[in-house]
Amino acid sequence: MDHFQQGITNRPPDHALLLALQLNTTDPARSAEAVERLREVVHRERRSDLNETTPTSPKEQPSAETGELGFDDHYERYHLTATVGFAASAYDKLGVAPEERPQDLRSIDWAALGDNPRKPDNGDIVVQVCTDSVYIAEHFQRRIEEELGDVVSVAWVVAGSQRHNSRSGRAGREEGRALIGFKDGTSNLNPRHNPDDAKLVFVNPADIGDYPPTVPIVGPGAANPYGGGPQPPNFPPDLHAPPTREPDWAEDGSYMVVRASVIDTATWDKRSLGEQEHTVGRFKVSGQALDKPDDASQSPTDPDYAADPNGATTPVTAHIRKANPRGPDDAKRELFRRGYPLVLAEVEATQCGLVFVSFARTVTTQFEFITRAWTNNPDFPFPGAGIDTLRAFETVLCGGYFFVPPLARPSQPWSWVVPLEGVPATA
């Protein structure tokens, strides 16, 4: 039976709330206590178990339950999932031995990614709450802040809502639209139904040898595998090497990346249709790649970049080309995207963007390589090509790197494995 956390592959509900928590102690015992208390909160939320408040409760004290969900247990959870991940700093505070930690986990390096977020803190623990009711998500966060406020504080919090499509019900895989108006997720992995895709999403210590190299190997005098002339791309010299091992307990875990950003839609909306399409690399209405017929009656198909090496049809800086160039070994660098569009309504204005969330078997060979070696690399697919044009419209808000551990018991979504000597791994 699979032991991965359910929120990774389950149908995405309408709403997502991501809450990054900071452990307010560096004492391993106190940190472990905080983790166990968080486990209990997750357990009770997943069981629709409220704190008891009745007409006879003491009037001189705050009510034990906040009340927005009523006061009766067994309330409707609206397809609630809670996905919990731990940052490198959490394993530091928990005192986990280096050899027992997820080997590809580190704090997010915003500068290396070319980002300058409003909230740069990675956070120690992330809780991703997904549900079809914002009330359920709000109650989850409120309970954490109320019941764990003495041991954790909020590093950042973001919320998103599911993509729009033309039919009632959930957004289809090939028709959900981002807030910039383009179809999104048309070439995503499908680990729930495709075993080969699942291998790219979940850690298996036996598969370490299958990881792609730090950079693609191009022999002397060989043609540039990405086109654009004889000169191959230049890659950043400080790219991390893939991990050479993972602890046995990490099997069925997954590396989670969160990167929330907003788009300058006021500027974006004034761009011509053709400029928008060349920025993304797809036709806006049909969702087809620019080298395909602009036919909305057909499902989008993969572009053929080999037939367009210099970007005459699809610019080499178009988002879909920079993020997925489809070169040698590139299929092994794909990751599973589970993001949510973001609408940030503030007093002065409303901002639109994306809560990017991805799951993969590494950070190094997947998200970090895609971002540093491809999308934000001006020398890819060939020297002087330029960075992903879409990035010019973005402002990053927050995010981090986390490891989503496997479950000790798949039927108990709060039983995530914590490798601590003398501390129970499950509740």
NUKOL-20726 format. One line per 5 residues: for each residue x, y, z of N, C-alpha, C. Coordinates in steps of 0.2 Angstrom, whole numbers. Layout:
// residues N
X,Y,Z,X,Y,Z,X,Y,Z ~ ...
***
This chain:
// residues 427
4,-6,0,0,0,0,4,6,0 ~ 2,11,-4,6,18,-4,6,21,2 ~ 11,24,5,12,28,11,12,35,10 ~ 11,38,4,12,45,3,6,49,6 ~ 7,55,8,1,59,10,-4,60,5
-10,60,7,-16,60,2,-16,66,-2 ~ -15,72,1,-15,78,-2,-11,79,-8 ~ -6,75,-9,-2,76,-15,-6,74,-21 ~ -9,68,-21,-12,65,-27,-20,66,-27 ~ -23,67,-22,-30,68,-22,-33,73,-26
-39,73,-29,-42,78,-33,-41,85,-29 ~ -39,90,-32,-38,96,-29,-45,99,-27 ~ -46,100,-21,-52,104,-19,-52,111,-21 ~ -58,115,-20,-58,122,-23,-53,127,-19 ~ -52,126,-13,-48,131,-10,-42,127,-6
-36,131,-6,-30,129,-3,-28,135,1 ~ -25,133,7,-22,138,12,-16,135,14 ~ -10,138,13,-4,136,15,-1,140,21 ~ 1,137,26,3,140,32,10,138,34 ~ 15,142,34,21,141,36,22,143,43
25,138,47,25,139,54,33,139,56 ~ 34,143,61,41,144,64,41,141,71 ~ 45,136,72,46,133,79,49,138,83 ~ 46,140,89,49,145,93,54,142,99 ~ 57,137,97,62,134,101,67,130,97
73,130,100,79,126,97,80,120,101 ~ 76,119,106,77,113,110,74,107,107 ~ 77,101,106,74,96,102,68,93,105 ~ 68,92,112,63,89,116,57,94,115 ~ 58,100,116,52,105,115,49,105,108
54,105,103,52,105,96,48,98,94 ~ 50,93,97,47,86,96,40,87,99 ~ 39,90,105,33,91,108,28,95,104 ~ 31,100,100,27,104,96,24,100,90 ~ 29,96,87,27,92,82,21,87,84
22,84,89,16,80,92,10,83,93 ~ 10,89,95,4,93,96,1,95,90 ~ 5,97,85,2,98,78,-1,92,75 ~ 2,86,76,-1,80,74,-8,79,77 ~ -9,81,83,-15,80,87,-20,85,84
-18,91,82,-23,95,79,-25,93,72 ~ -20,90,68,-22,87,61,-27,81,62 ~ -25,77,67,-29,71,69,-37,74,70 ~ -38,79,74,-44,81,76,-48,84,71 ~ -44,88,67,-47,92,61,-50,87,56
-46,81,55,-47,76,50,-53,72,53 ~ -55,72,59,-60,68,62,-66,72,64 ~ -66,79,62,-72,83,63,-73,83,71 ~ -68,84,75,-68,84,82,-67,91,85 ~ -72,94,87,-72,100,90,-71,100,98
-68,106,100,-68,107,108,-75,108,110 ~ -76,105,116,-82,105,119,-84,112,122 ~ -90,114,119,-92,121,122,-100,120,122 ~ -103,121,128,-110,120,129,-113,126,132 ~ -120,126,133,-123,132,137,-121,133,144
-118,127,147,-116,128,154,-108,129,154 ~ -105,130,149,-97,132,149,-96,138,153 ~ -91,139,156,-89,145,161,-89,151,156 ~ -93,156,159,-94,162,156,-88,167,157 ~ -84,166,162,-79,170,163,-72,168,159
-73,163,155,-67,161,151,-69,161,144 ~ -64,162,139,-65,161,132,-68,154,131 ~ -73,154,126,-76,148,124,-70,143,121 ~ -71,137,123,-66,132,120,-66,131,113 ~ -72,132,110,-72,132,103,-74,138,100
-71,140,94,-73,147,91,-80,148,89 ~ -83,143,86,-90,143,84,-92,144,77 ~ -87,145,73,-89,147,66,-91,140,62 ~ -90,134,65,-92,128,62,-98,125,66 ~ -100,129,71,-105,127,76,-102,123,82
-105,119,85,-102,116,91,-103,108,91 ~ -106,106,86,-107,98,86,-101,95,82 ~ -99,89,84,-94,85,80,-97,82,74 ~ -92,79,70,-94,76,64,-97,80,59 ~ -95,87,59,-97,91,53,-94,89,47
-97,92,41,-95,91,34,-88,94,33 ~ -83,90,31,-76,93,30,-75,95,23 ~ -79,94,18,-79,96,11,-72,94,8 ~ -71,87,8,-65,84,5,-58,87,8 ~ -58,88,14,-52,91,17,-46,86,17
-41,89,15,-34,86,16,-29,90,19 ~ -25,88,23,-20,92,26,-13,89,25 ~ -9,92,21,-2,90,19,3,93,23 ~ 7,90,27,12,93,31,19,91,29 ~ 23,96,29,30,96,26,35,99,31
41,97,32,46,99,36,52,102,32 ~ 54,108,34,60,111,31,66,109,34 ~ 72,110,31,79,108,34,79,111,41 ~ 77,117,42,78,120,49,74,117,54 ~ 68,113,52,64,109,57,68,103,59
72,100,55,76,94,57,82,96,61 ~ 84,103,60,89,105,64,87,106,71 ~ 81,109,72,78,110,79,76,104,82 ~ 74,99,78,72,92,81,78,88,83 ~ 84,90,81,90,86,82,91,80,78
88,80,72,89,74,68,96,73,66 ~ 99,67,66,106,66,64,106,68,56 ~ 112,70,54,112,72,47,111,66,42 ~ 113,60,44,112,55,39,105,52,39 ~ 101,54,44,94,52,44,89,57,41
92,63,39,88,68,36,87,67,28 ~ 81,70,25,81,70,18,87,73,15 ~ 90,70,11,97,72,9,97,78,4 ~ 92,79,1,92,85,-4,88,91,-1 ~ 87,91,5,83,97,8,88,102,11
86,108,9,90,114,12,85,120,12 ~ 86,125,15,82,131,15,82,134,8 ~ 77,137,6,77,140,-1,82,146,-2 ~ 85,146,-7,90,151,-9,87,156,-14 ~ 84,161,-11,80,166,-16,85,169,-21
91,171,-18,95,175,-23,97,171,-28 ~ 99,164,-27,101,160,-33,95,159,-38 ~ 89,159,-35,83,158,-40,82,165,-43 ~ 85,170,-42,83,177,-45,77,180,-42 ~ 75,178,-36,69,181,-33,71,186,-27
66,190,-26,67,195,-20,60,195,-16 ~ 58,190,-12,52,190,-10,50,195,-4 ~ 44,196,-4,42,201,2,43,198,9 ~ 42,191,9,43,187,15,48,182,14 ~ 55,183,15,60,178,13,60,172,18
57,172,24,58,167,28,55,160,25 ~ 59,155,26,57,148,23,51,145,27 ~ 52,146,34,48,143,39,50,136,40 ~ 48,133,46,51,127,48,46,121,46 ~ 39,122,46,34,117,45,29,120,40
27,117,35,21,120,31,15,115,32 ~ 10,118,32,3,114,32,-1,117,26 ~ -2,112,22,-6,114,16,-13,111,17 ~ -18,115,18,-25,113,19,-29,114,13 ~ -32,109,10,-36,109,4,-43,107,6
-48,111,4,-55,109,5,-60,113,1 ~ -66,111,0,-71,114,-4,-74,120,0 ~ -72,121,6,-75,126,10,-70,130,13 ~ -70,137,12,-65,142,16,-66,142,23 ~ -72,140,26,-73,140,33,-69,134,36
-69,128,33,-65,123,35,-57,125,35 ~ -55,128,30,-48,130,30,-46,135,35 ~ -51,140,36,-50,145,41,-50,142,48 ~ -54,138,49,-54,135,56,-48,131,58 ~ -45,127,53,-39,124,53,-33,128,56
-33,134,52,-27,139,54,-29,142,61 ~ -35,143,62,-36,147,68,-35,142,74 ~ -36,136,73,-35,131,78,-27,130,80 ~ -24,130,74,-16,129,75,-14,135,79 ~ -16,141,77,-13,147,81,-16,147,88
-22,145,89,-24,145,96,-21,140,100 ~ -20,134,98,-18,128,102,-11,127,102 ~ -7,130,97,0,129,97,4,136,97 ~ 0,141,99,3,148,99,9,149,104 ~ 10,144,109,15,145,113,22,142,111
21,138,105,27,134,103,28,136,95 ~ 23,139,92,25,140,85,22,147,83 ~ 25,150,78,22,157,76,21,156,68 ~ 18,161,65,16,160,58,22,164,54 ~ 25,161,50,31,164,46,27,167,40
23,164,36,19,167,31,13,162,30 ~ 8,165,26,2,162,25,-1,164,18 ~ -3,160,14,-6,162,7,-12,157,6 ~ -16,159,2,-22,156,0,-23,156,-8 ~ -26,151,-10,-28,151,-18,-34,147,-19
-37,148,-25,-43,145,-27,-42,141,-33 ~ -46,136,-35,-45,132,-40,-46,136,-47 ~ -43,133,-52,-44,136,-59,-51,136,-62 ~ -52,141,-66,-59,141,-69,-59,137,-76 ~ -64,134,-77,-65,131,-84,-73,132,-86
-74,130,-91,-81,132,-95,-87,128,-92 ~ -85,123,-88,-91,118,-86,-91,119,-78 ~ -97,117,-75,-97,116,-68,-93,110,-66 ~ -91,110,-59,-87,105,-57,-80,107,-57 ~ -76,102,-56,-69,103,-55,-66,105,-62
-60,108,-62,-57,110,-68,-53,104,-71 ~ -54,103,-78,-51,98,-81,-44,99,-82 ~ -41,93,-83,-33,93,-84,-31,98,-90 ~ -35,98,-95,-33,102,-101,-36,108,-102 ~ -40,110,-97,-44,116,-99,-44,122,-93
-41,120,-87,-41,125,-82,-37,131,-84 ~ -39,137,-82,-35,143,-84,-32,147,-79 ~ -26,149,-80,-23,154,-75,-26,161,-75 ~ -25,165,-70,-28,172,-70,-25,176,-76 ~ -20,174,-79,-18,178,-85,-21,176,-91
-26,171,-91,-31,170,-96,-28,164,-100 ~ -23,161,-99,-20,155,-103,-22,148,-99 ~ -22,143,-104,-23,137,-101,-17,135,-97 ~ -18,131,-91,-12,130,-87,-12,122,-85 ~ -7,119,-85,-6,112,-83,-7,107,-88
-7,109,-94,-8,104,-100,-3,99,-101 ~ 3,100,-98,8,95,-99,11,92,-92 ~ 6,92,-87,8,90,-80,9,83,-79 ~ 12,81,-74,13,73,-73,6,71,-70 ~ 5,64,-70,-1,61,-67,1,55,-63
4,57,-57,6,51,-53,1,47,-50 ~ -5,49,-50,-10,45,-47,-12,39,-52 ~ -11,40,-58,-13,35,-63,-7,32,-67 ~ -1,35,-67,4,33,-71,10,32,-67 ~ 12,25,-66,18,23,-62,24,26,-63
26,28,-70,32,31,-72,32,38,-69 ~ 26,42,-69,26,48,-67,27,48,-59 ~ 24,43,-56,25,43,-49,32,42,-47 ~ 36,39,-51,43,38,-49,47,45,-49 ~ 44,50,-52,47,56,-52,45,61,-47
40,58,-43,36,62,-38,38,60,-31 ~ 39,53,-30,40,50,-23,47,48,-23 ~ 50,49,-17,57,46,-16,57,39,-15 ~ 62,35,-18,63,28,-18,70,28,-17 ~ 73,26,-11,80,26,-10,84,21,-15
80,16,-18,83,12,-23,84,15,-30 ~ 81,21,-31,81,24,-38,86,29,-38 ~ 90,30,-34,95,36,-34,99,36,-40 ~ 101,30,-43,105,30,-49,101,32,-55 ~ 95,33,-55,91,35,-60,91,43,-61
94,46,-56,93,54,-56,98,56,-62 ~ 95,61,-66,99,64,-71,105,68,-68 ~ 110,69,-73,117,72,-70,115,79,-68 ~ 120,82,-65,120,89,-63,118,94,-69 ~ 122,93,-75,120,96,-81,120,91,-86
116,92,-92,116,88,-97,123,87,-100 ~ 125,81,-102,132,80,-105,132,80,-112 ~ 136,85,-115,137,86,-122,144,85,-124 ~ 145,80,-128,152,78,-130,155,84,-134 ~ 162,84,-134,166,89,-138,164,89,-145
163,95,-148,161,95,-155,154,93,-156 ~ 150,91,-151,143,89,-153,138,95,-154 ~ 133,94,-157,128,100,-158,125,102,-152 ~ 123,108,-151,118,110,-146,112,106,-146 ~ 111,102,-141,104,97,-141,98,102,-141
99,108,-139,93,112,-138,92,117,-144 ~ 96,116,-149,96,120,-155,99,127,-154 ~ 98,131,-159,100,138,-159,108,139,-161 ~ 110,135,-165,117,135,-167,122,130,-163 ~ 128,131,-165,133,126,-162,135,126,-155
134,132,-152,136,133,-145,131,131,-140 ~ 133,126,-136,128,124,-131,127,129,-125 ~ 122,128,-121,120,133,-116,126,133,-111 ~ 126,139,-107,130,139,-102,126,138,-95 ~ 128,134,-91,124,133,-85,128,136,-79
124,138,-74,127,141,-68,132,136,-65 ~ 138,138,-63,143,133,-60,142,130,-54 ~ 137,133,-50,136,131,-43,130,127,-42 ~ 127,124,-48,122,120,-47,123,114,-42 ~ 118,112,-38,120,106,-33,120,100,-37
124,95,-34,124,88,-37,118,85,-34 ~ 115,80,-37,110,76,-35,112,72,-28 ~ 107,70,-24,109,66,-18,111,59,-20 ~ 116,56,-16,118,50,-18,115,44,-13 ~ 111,46,-9,107,42,-5,101,45,-2
97,41,1,91,44,5,90,39,10 ~ 88,41,16,87,36,22,81,32,20 ~ 81,26,23,75,21,21,68,24,23 ~ 68,27,28,61,30,31,58,35,26 ~ 62,38,22,60,43,17,56,40,11
56,34,10,52,31,4,45,33,4 ~ 42,35,-1,36,38,-2,35,45,0 ~ 40,48,3,40,55,4,41,59,-2 ~ 40,65,-2,41,70,-8,44,77,-6 ~ 48,79,-10,50,86,-9,45,91,-12
43,96,-8,38,101,-9,41,108,-10 ~ 40,111,-15,42,118,-16,36,122,-16 ~ 36,128,-13,31,133,-13,34,139,-15 ~ 31,143,-20,33,149,-22,27,153,-24 ~ 25,158,-20,19,162,-21,21,168,-24
17,170,-30,19,177,-33,13,180,-36 ~ 13,186,-37,8,190,-40,11,193,-47 ~ 6,194,-52,8,196,-58,5,203,-59 ~ 9,207,-62,7,214,-64,1,214,-69 ~ -5,212,-67,-10,211,-72,-12,218,-76
-11,224,-72,-13,230,-76,-8,231,-82 ~ -2,229,-81,3,230,-87,1,224,-92 ~ 0,218,-89,-1,212,-93,-7,213,-98 ~ -12,215,-95,-18,216,-99,-18,221,-104 ~ -13,226,-104,-12,231,-109,-8,228,-115
-5,222,-114,-1,219,-119,-5,217,-125 ~ -3,217,-131,-7,214,-137,-7,207,-136 ~ -13,204,-139,-14,197,-139,-8,193,-142 ~ -5,196,-147,1,192,-150,7,192,-145 ~ 8,198,-142,14,198,-137,13,194,-131
6,193,-129,5,189,-123,6,181,-125 ~ 4,180,-131,5,173,-134,12,171,-135 ~ 16,176,-137,24,175,-138,27,174,-131 ~ 24,178,-126,27,177,-119,26,171,-116 ~ 20,168,-117,18,161,-114,21,156,-119
20,156,-125,22,151,-130,16,147,-132 ~ 10,149,-131,3,146,-133,-1,151,-136 ~ -6,149,-140,-12,153,-142,-16,154,-136 ~ -19,160,-135,-23,161,-129,-30,158,-128 ~ -33,157,-134,-40,154,-134,-39,147,-134
-36,144,-139,-36,137,-140,-31,133,-135 ~ -26,137,-133,-21,133,-128,-16,129,-132 ~ -16,129,-139,-11,126,-143,-5,129,-143 ~ 1,125,-143,7,128,-144,8,132,-151 ~ 12,137,-151,12,141,-157,14,138,-163
17,132,-163,19,129,-169,13,124,-172 ~ 7,124,-168,2,120,-170,-4,124,-172 ~ -9,121,-176,-15,125,-178,-19,128,-172 ~ -21,134,-173,-24,137,-167,-32,135,-167 ~ -33,129,-165,-39,126,-166,-42,124,-159
-47,127,-156,-49,126,-149,-53,119,-149 ~ -55,116,-154,-58,110,-154,-54,104,-153 ~ -47,105,-153,-43,100,-152,-39,100,-146 ~ -37,95,-142,-33,95,-136,-26,98,-138 ~ -23,102,-133,-16,104,-135,-12,98,-135
-7,99,-140,-2,93,-141,5,96,-140 ~ 10,92,-139,17,95,-138,20,98,-143 ~ 24,104,-142,27,108,-147,33,104,-150 ~ 35,106,-156,41,102,-159,47,108,-159 ~ 51,108,-154,56,113,-154,62,112,-158
63,105,-160,68,103,-164,67,106,-171 ~ 61,107,-173,60,110,-180,60,118,-180 ~ 61,121,-174,61,128,-173,67,130,-169 ~ 73,128,-171,79,129,-166,80,136,-164 ~ 79,141,-168,81,148,-167,75,152,-164
69,148,-163,63,152,-160,60,157,-165 ~ 60,155,-171,56,159,-176,49,159,-175 ~ 46,153,-173,39,152,-171,37,153,-164 ~ 41,149,-160,40,149,-153,46,153,-150 ~ 46,159,-147,52,162,-145,56,158,-140
63,158,-140,67,154,-135,66,156,-128 ~ 63,162,-127,62,165,-120,54,164,-118 ~ 50,161,-123,43,159,-121,43,155,-115 ~ 38,156,-110,38,152,-104,38,145,-105 ~ 34,142,-109,33,135,-110,40,132,-113
43,136,-117,50,133,-119,55,133,-114 ~ 55,139,-110,61,139,-105,59,134,-99 ~ 53,133,-98,51,129,-92,51,121,-94 ~ 51,120,-100,51,112,-102,53,112,-109 ~ 60,112,-110,63,112,-117,63,106,-121
61,100,-117,61,94,-120,67,92,-124 ~ 73,92,-120,79,90,-123,81,83,-120 ~ 88,81,-121,90,75,-118,89,74,-110 ~ 86,69,-108,86,68,-101,81,72,-97 ~ 78,77,-101,73,82,-98,67,79,-95
65,73,-98,59,70,-95,60,68,-88 ~ 66,67,-86,67,65,-79,68,71,-74 ~ 67,77,-77,67,83,-73,60,86,-72 ~ 55,83,-75,48,85,-74,46,84,-67 ~ 42,89,-64,39,88,-58,31,89,-58
28,87,-52,21,87,-52,19,94,-49 ~ 15,98,-53,13,104,-51,6,104,-48 ~ 5,107,-42,-2,107,-39,-3,114,-36 ~ -2,119,-40,-3,126,-38,-10,128,-39 ~ -11,134,-36,-18,137,-35,-17,144,-37
-22,147,-42,-22,154,-43,-23,158,-36 ~ -20,164,-36,-21,168,-30,-24,174,-32 ~ -29,176,-28,-32,183,-28,-31,186,-22 ~ -27,191,-21,-25,195,-15,-28,201,-15 ~ -34,202,-11,-38,208,-11,-36,212,-5
-33,217,-6,-30,222,-1,-34,228,-1 ~ -33,233,4,-37,239,4,-36,243,-2 ~ -30,244,-4,-28,248,-10,-30,245,-17 ~ -29,238,-17,-30,235,-24,-30,228,-23 ~ -32,225,-29,-32,217,-29,-27,215,-34
-23,210,-31,-17,207,-35,-19,200,-37 ~ -17,198,-43,-18,191,-45,-11,188,-46 ~ -11,181,-45,-5,178,-46,-6,170,-46 ~ -1,167,-43,-1,160,-42,2,157,-36 ~ -1,153,-32,3,149,-27,6,143,-30
12,143,-32,15,138,-36,17,133,-30 ~ 14,126,-31,16,121,-27,18,115,-31 ~ 24,112,-30,26,106,-34,28,101,-29 ~ 28,95,-31,31,89,-28,35,85,-32 ~ 41,83,-30,46,79,-34,50,75,-29
54,70,-33,58,66,-29,65,69,-27 ~ 66,75,-30,72,79,-28,70,87,-28 ~ 74,91,-25,74,98,-27,79,100,-32 ~ 85,96,-32,91,98,-36,89,97,-43 ~ 87,91,-45,87,89,-52,80,91,-55
76,94,-51,69,96,-54,68,103,-53 ~ 65,105,-48,63,112,-47,69,117,-48 ~ 74,116,-44,80,120,-44,83,120,-51 ~ 84,115,-54,87,114,-61,83,118,-66 ~ 76,117,-66,72,120,-70,72,128,-70
73,130,-63,73,137,-62,79,140,-64 ~ 85,137,-61,91,140,-62,95,139,-68 ~ 94,133,-71,97,131,-77,93,133,-84 ~ 87,134,-83,82,135,-88,79,142,-88 ~ 74,143,-84,69,148,-84,73,155,-83
77,155,-78,81,161,-76,88,162,-78 ~ 90,157,-83,97,157,-86,97,161,-92 ~ 100,167,-93,100,170,-99,104,167,-105 ~ 108,161,-103,112,158,-108,109,151,-109 ~ 103,150,-109,99,144,-111,93,146,-115
92,143,-121,95,137,-123,102,138,-127 ~ 104,144,-128,111,145,-130,113,152,-127 ~ 120,153,-127,122,160,-124,119,166,-127 ~ 116,170,-122,113,176,-124,106,176,-126 ~ 103,170,-125,96,169,-127,91,174,-123
92,175,-116,88,179,-112,84,174,-107 ~ 81,177,-102,77,174,-97,70,173,-99 ~ 66,169,-95,59,168,-96,56,175,-96 ~ 52,177,-102,49,183,-102,44,184,-97 ~ 41,179,-95,35,180,-90,37,182,-84
44,181,-82,46,183,-75,46,190,-74 ~ 46,194,-80,46,201,-79,40,204,-76 ~ 35,200,-76,28,203,-74,27,200,-66 ~ 32,197,-64,31,193,-57,34,197,-51 ~ 30,197,-46,33,199,-39,32,193,-34
37,190,-31,37,185,-27,35,187,-20 ~ 30,183,-17,28,185,-10,32,181,-5 ~ 32,174,-6,35,170,0,35,163,-3 ~ 38,158,1,38,151,-1,44,148,3 ~ 45,142,1,51,138,4,51,131,1
56,127,4,58,120,2,56,116,8 ~ 52,110,7,50,106,12,50,99,10 ~ 51,94,15,50,87,14,44,85,17 ~ 39,82,12,33,79,15,34,72,16 ~ 34,70,23,36,63,24,31,58,23
32,52,22,27,47,21,23,46,28 ~ 18,42,27,14,40,33,16,33,35 ~ 16,32,42,17,26,45,11,21,43 ~ 5,24,43,-1,21,42,-6,24,37 ~ -6,22,31,-10,26,26,-17,28,28
-20,24,32,-27,26,34,-27,31,39 ~ -21,34,42,-21,39,47,-17,45,44 ~ -20,50,41,-16,55,38,-12,59,42 ~ -13,58,49,-8,62,54,-2,58,56 ~ -1,52,53,4,48,55,10,49,52
12,55,50,18,56,46,24,54,50 ~ 29,51,47,35,48,50,40,54,52 ~ 42,54,58,47,59,61,53,54,64 ~ 59,55,61,64,50,63,68,53,69 ~ 65,52,75,68,54,81,69,48,85
75,47,88,76,42,93,73,43,99 ~ 69,39,102,65,40,108,59,43,107 ~ 57,46,101,51,49,100,46,45,96 ~ 40,44,97,36,40,93,35,43,86 ~ 35,39,81,35,42,74,28,43,72
23,40,76,16,41,74,12,42,80 ~ 6,45,79,2,46,85,-2,40,87
***
